[in-house]
C-alpha cells in the first residue's frame, strides 16, 4: 500500500499519524519455516539485512506477513544516504565493514497464523501487530498518535523528521496507492529516473551531473539535472554503472539543455531533494540522496499534492 502526497493540514477524528521514515520499504513473509525479505519490486533482501531476517525468524509466531521500513540512523535521524552503504551488499564481511546498523520499523500486518488481515481496520491490524511480535533490536513497532494536523507536522519538522504519514484508522490495506494514506512532507523530495549524465569538469571525477526525468502518459519528461550530493566514491561507482547502460539517443521526450551529454537506458532511480518546481517544470536546487533499488522506473511520476 502506497501513500499519496498531500498538503492537507486539518484532520478530524478517525485518523492516526506515524513518523515518515527516510528508508526503504520492505515486506517480510514468514511461513513454512522460511523467512523472506522482499523489496517493493520483489527483490530478495535476505542477504543484505541478515540481522532483520534472524530477528523475525526467532519470533514465536511462524506464520505472518508484515510491512515496514528499513532505516539507518545518523545523529538520531533516519539517513537514506547512510542506508545506501548497505544496499546491494550480500557478504557478511562487507556488511560489517560499513559499520552501518539498521532498524526495521514494522507498521502493518497483512497476515497472521493463516488469516488474511488486510480487510481489518488499521487500528485492529496495528493492535494485532503489537502483540504478535517481540520487539528487540533491530526490530521496532512504529508508534502513532491519534490526533494531529498542522501542529503535529510542525513539531515533526522541528525535530528534523522527513514528515508524517496520516492514515485512516478504519481503512483496509490495499495493494496500491491510496488517499487513505497521506504523505505530509517537511520538504520536497521524490524519486526521479536517470536518463543520462554530463562529463565532469576540472578536478571532478566520474560525472558532472545526472539528467533526471519522470513518466507522464508513458513518456519520460525531463526535469533537470543534479550535480550536488555526491562524494568521490559515489561519482566513480555511478559512472561505472551508467557506462553499462549507454545508448545512442535520448530517452527523454523533448529537448534537453545540457552539454557533453551521455544518454543511458532509463533504468536507475535516484532519490532527490529539492526546494521547489519552477514554472517550466524544472527542479530548483536539487540534491542527490542516493539510488533506489526498490522502485520500478516506470512507476516514477511527478508527485502532486492531493489536498
C-alpha positions in Angstrom: 0.0 0.0 0.0 1.4 3.4 -1.0 0.7 6.9 0.3 -0.5 9.9 -1.7 1.3 13.2 -1.3 -0.9 15.8 0.3 -0.8 19.4 1.5 -3.8 18.8 3.8 -3.2 20.1 7.4 -6.6 19.8 9.1 -7.9 16.4 10.1 -11.0 15.3 12.0 -11.5 12.2 14.1 -10.6 8.8 12.5 -7.0 9.4 11.5 -3.7 8.2 13.0 -0.3 9.7 12.4 3.0 8.0 12.1 6.5 9.4 11.6 7.6 9.4 7.9 10.8 7.4 7.7 13.5 8.0 5.2 14.4 4.4 4.3 13.4 1.5 2.1 10.0 -0.3 2.2 10.2 -4.0 2.9 7.7 -6.8 3.3 8.7 -9.8 5.5 7.0 -13.1 4.9 7.4 -15.9 7.4 5.8 -19.2 6.5 6.6 -22.9 6.1 9.8 -22.5 8.2 11.2 -19.8 5.9 11.6 -16.1 6.2 11.7 -13.9 3.1 12.6 -10.2 3.0 11.2 -8.5 -0.1 11.5 -5.1 -1.6 8.6 -3.3 -3.3 9.8 -4.7 -6.7 10.1 -8.3 -5.3 13.9 -8.2 -4.9 15.1 -10.6 -2.2 16.9 -8.7 0.6 17.6 -11.6 2.9 21.4 -11.4 2.5 21.5 -7.6 2.6 19.8 -7.4 6.0 20.6 -10.8 7.7 20.1 -9.4 11.2 16.5 -8.5 10.4 15.8 -11.9 9.0 17.3 -13.5 12.1 15.1 -11.4 14.4 11.9 -12.3 12.6 12.9 -16.0 12.2 13.3 -16.1 16.0 9.7 -15.0 16.6 7.3 -17.3 18.4 4.9 -17.0 15.6 5.9 -18.9 12.5 3.2 -17.6 10.1 2.9 -13.8 9.3 3.4 -11.1 6.7 4.4 -7.7 7.9 5.1 -4.3 6.2 7.6 -1.8 7.3 10.5 0.5 6.5 14.2 -0.3 7.0 16.3 2.7 8.0 19.8 3.7 9.2 20.3 6.5 11.7 22.7 9.4 11.8 22.7 11.7 14.8 19.2 10.5 15.8 17.6 11.0 12.4 16.9 8.5 9.6 19.5 8.9 6.9 18.8 7.5 3.4 22.4 8.3 2.3 23.8 6.2 5.1 21.5 3.3 4.4 22.9 3.4 0.8 26.1 1.9 2.2 24.3 -1.3 3.0 22.2 -1.7 -0.2 23.5 -4.3 -2.6 25.9 -5.9 -0.1 25.4 -9.6 0.5 28.6 -10.8 2.1 28.8 -10.6 5.9 32.3 -9.2 6.0 31.4 -6.4 3.5 28.3 -5.6 5.6 30.3 -5.4 8.8 33.0 -3.2 7.1 30.4 -0.5 6.5 29.8 0.0 10.3 26.1 0.8 9.4 23.5 -0.6 11.7 19.9 -0.8 10.5 16.5 -0.8 12.2 13.3 -2.3 10.8 10.2 -0.3 11.8 7.1 -2.5 11.3 3.8 -0.7 10.8 1.3 -3.0 9.3 0.1 -6.7 9.4 -1.1 -8.4 6.3 -1.4 -12.0 7.5 -1.2 -13.8 10.8 -1.5 -17.5 11.6 -3.1 -18.3 8.3 -5.6 -15.5 8.4 -5.6 -12.6 5.9 -5.9 -9.4 8.0 -5.8 -6.9 5.1 -9.6 -6.1 5.3 -9.5 -5.4 9.0 -9.5 -1.7 10.1 -6.0 -0.3 10.5 -6.4 0.1 14.3 -7.2 -3.6 14.6 -4.3 -4.6 12.4 -1.9 -2.5 14.5 -3.2 -3.9 17.7 -2.7 -7.4 16.5 0.8 -6.4 15.2 1.9 -5.0 18.5 1.0 -8.3 20.3 2.1 -10.7 17.5 5.9 -10.0 17.7 8.6 -9.4 20.2 10.3 -6.1 19.5 14.0 -6.3 20.1 16.8 -4.7 18.1 16.8 -4.4 15.1 13.0 -4.7 15.2 10.8 -1.8 16.2 7.0 -1.3 16.3 6.0 2.0 14.6 4.1 4.1 17.2 1.3 6.5 16.2 -0.6 9.5 17.5 -4.4 9.5 17.5 -4.8 13.2 16.7 -2.7 15.6 14.6 -2.5 18.1 11.8 -0.6 21.3 11.3 0.8 21.5 14.8 1.9 17.9 14.8 3.6 18.3 11.4 5.4 21.5 12.6 6.7 19.6 15.6 7.9 16.7 13.4 9.7 19.2 11.1 11.3 20.9 14.1 12.7 17.5 15.2 14.3 17.1 11.8 11.9 14.4 10.6 11.0 13.9 7.0 7.3 14.4 7.8 4.3 12.4 8.8 2.1 9.7 7.3 -1.6 10.3 8.1 -3.7 7.1 7.9 -7.5 6.4 8.1 -7.9 4.4 11.3 -10.7 2.3 9.9 -9.2 1.8 6.4 -8.2 -1.6 5.0 -4.8 -2.5 3.5 -5.0 -2.3 -0.3 -2.1 -3.1 -2.7 -2.0 0.3 -4.5 -1.6 4.0 -3.9 -4.5 5.3 -1.8 -5.7 8.5 -0.3 -6.4 6.5 2.9 -2.7 7.1 3.5 -1.4 10.6 3.0 2.3 11.8 3.0 2.7 15.1 4.8 6.3 16.3 4.0 8.5 18.8 5.7 10.5 19.4 2.5 10.3 18.5 -1.2 11.8 15.1 -2.1 10.9 12.3 -4.5 12.3 9.7 -6.9 13.4 10.5 -10.5 14.6 8.3 -13.4 18.2 8.8 -14.6 18.3 9.2 -18.4 21.8 10.4 -18.9 24.7 12.3 -17.4 27.3 15.0 -18.3 31.0 14.8 -18.4 32.9 16.1 -15.3 34.9 19.3 -15.4 38.1 20.4 -13.8 39.1 18.2 -10.9 35.7 16.4 -10.7 35.7 12.7 -11.4 33.1 10.3 -12.7 30.4 12.6 -14.0 29.3 16.2 -13.8 25.5 15.8 -13.3 22.7 13.3 -13.6 19.9 14.1 -16.1 16.6 13.4 -14.4 13.0 12.8 -15.5 9.7 11.3 -14.6 7.0 9.5 -16.6 3.9 11.2 -17.8 1.4 9.4 -20.1 4.1 6.8 -20.9 6.8 9.4 -21.9 9.9 10.3 -19.9 9.7 14.1 -19.2 12.9 15.9 -18.5 13.0 17.6 -15.0 16.5 19.0 -14.9 20.0 17.9 -13.7 21.5 17.3 -10.3 25.2 17.9 -9.7 25.4 18.1 -5.9 25.2 15.5 -3.1 27.9 13.1 -4.4 31.2 12.0 -2.8 34.1 10.8 -4.9 33.3 7.1 -4.4 29.7 7.6 -5.5 30.7 9.5 -8.6 33.0 6.8 -9.7 30.5 4.0 -8.9 27.7 5.8 -10.8 29.9 6.4 -13.8 30.7 2.7 -14.0 27.0 1.7 -13.8 25.9 4.4 -16.3 28.5 3.4 -18.8 27.0 -0.1 -18.9 23.6 1.5 -19.7 24.8 3.7 -22.5 22.5 4.3 -25.5 23.0 6.4 -28.6 19.8 8.5 -28.4 18.0 10.5 -25.7 15.3 8.6 -23.7 13.6 11.9 -22.9 10.5 13.2 -24.7 11.6 16.7 -25.9 14.8 18.7 -25.8 17.4 18.6 -23.0 19.6 21.6 -22.4 22.9 20.2 -21.4 26.5 20.0 -22.8 28.8 17.0 -23.2 25.9 14.5 -22.6 25.9 10.8 -22.5 22.5 9.1 -22.8 21.5 6.0 -20.8 18.8 3.4 -20.6 16.3 4.8 -18.1 16.8 2.0 -15.5 18.3 3.7 -12.5 16.1 5.6 -10.0 17.5 8.4 -7.8 16.1 9.9 -4.6 16.4 13.7 -5.0 15.7 16.6 -2.5 14.9 20.0 -3.9 13.4 23.3 -2.9 10.6 23.6 -5.5 9.4 23.2 -9.1 10.0 26.1 -11.5 7.2 27.4 -13.7 8.7 25.5 -16.7 8.7 22.2 -14.8 12.3 22.0 -13.7 13.8 21.2 -10.3 15.2 24.1 -8.3 18.3 23.4 -6.2 18.2 19.6 -6.5 20.5 17.4 -4.3 21.3 13.7 -4.8 20.5 11.5 -1.8 21.1 8.1 -3.3 19.8 5.4 -5.7 16.7 3.4 -5.0 16.6 -0.3 -5.8 13.0 -0.7 -4.5 11.3 1.4 -7.2 10.3 0.4 -10.8 11.4 3.3 -13.1 8.1 3.1 -15.0 6.2 3.9 -11.8 8.1 7.2 -11.2 5.8 10.1 -11.8 5.7 13.7 -10.7 4.1 13.8 -7.2 1.3 16.3 -6.8 -0.4 17.1 -3.6 -3.9 15.6 -3.5 -5.2 18.1 -0.9 
